[in-house]
Amino acid sequence: MVDHPVPRELKVIDTALLLRLEEDALVLQLNQRLPPSSIVANAAPEGVHHMCPALWNTLQHRPELPRQLRCELLIELRSGERVMGP
């Protein structure tokens, strides 16, 4: 397999998309995710969040899942603060 470089691109997403991505991760039983209930309780409903690609990850024990691009998250909270997520 050819190892592709990690994209060097910052994505800006809203809270609805952040919630959908975390719900998808929950269904796929991926680790290092945020519980959707935590997003609903803490993320600013109209917040602007940032995703920065960090590394490619392959689950050797789950070959049915394609390689994943793991991202670092900067999440805007209801208080206006910004925090790093997993």
N, C-alpha and C positions, 0 to 999 in steps of 0.2 A: 504494500500500500504506500502511495506517495504521501508524505507528510506535508500538508498545506500549511502555509504560515497563518498565524492568527490574524484576522482582519484588524486593521488599525483604524477603527471607525467607532465613533460614539453615537449611540442611538438615544433619541429622546422619545419617551413613551408617556402615555397618560395612565392614570390609576386603573381605568377599566382594562387596558391591555396588560398591565402588570398583574392584575388579578387573574385574567384569563391564562397568562403564561404560568403562573403558580398553580392554578387549578389543573392545567395540563400536566405539569410536573408531578402533582399529587396522583393523578390517574395512572401515570407511567411508573409510579413508585420510585421517583428519583430522589436522591438525598441532596443535602445542602440546598434546601428550598425554604421559602417562607410559608407558614401556614396561611391559607386564604383568610381565615378569621382574624389573623394578626394584621393583614393588609387592610381589611375593612375597618378594624378598630383604630388603626394608627396612621395610615397613609392619608394625606390630604385628598379629599374626594376630587378636587380639581387640580391636584398636584402635577408637577412636571418632574419626572424621574429620568435618570440617565443610566444606560447600560453600556459598559465598556468590556469588550471581549478580553478574556484573560488567558484561556488555554483550551485546547482540544482534549476531550475526555472520551475514552472508550471503556465500556463496561465489559470486561473480559468474561464475567460470570453471566452476562445477559446478551449473548450475541444477536438476539432478535432486535435489539435496539441499535439504531445507527449511532455513529460517533456524534458527540454533543459538543457544542461550543459553550463553555462555561463563561459567565460574565460576572463582573463585579457590578453592584448596584449602588447608586446614590439615590436615596428615597427621601422625598419631601414629606414630612410629617404634618399632622393637623396643626401642631404648634408653630409651624413655619421653619422648624429646624430641619436640617438635612443629616441623614445618617447613612453609613455604609451598611449594606445588606450582604448576605452570603454570596 
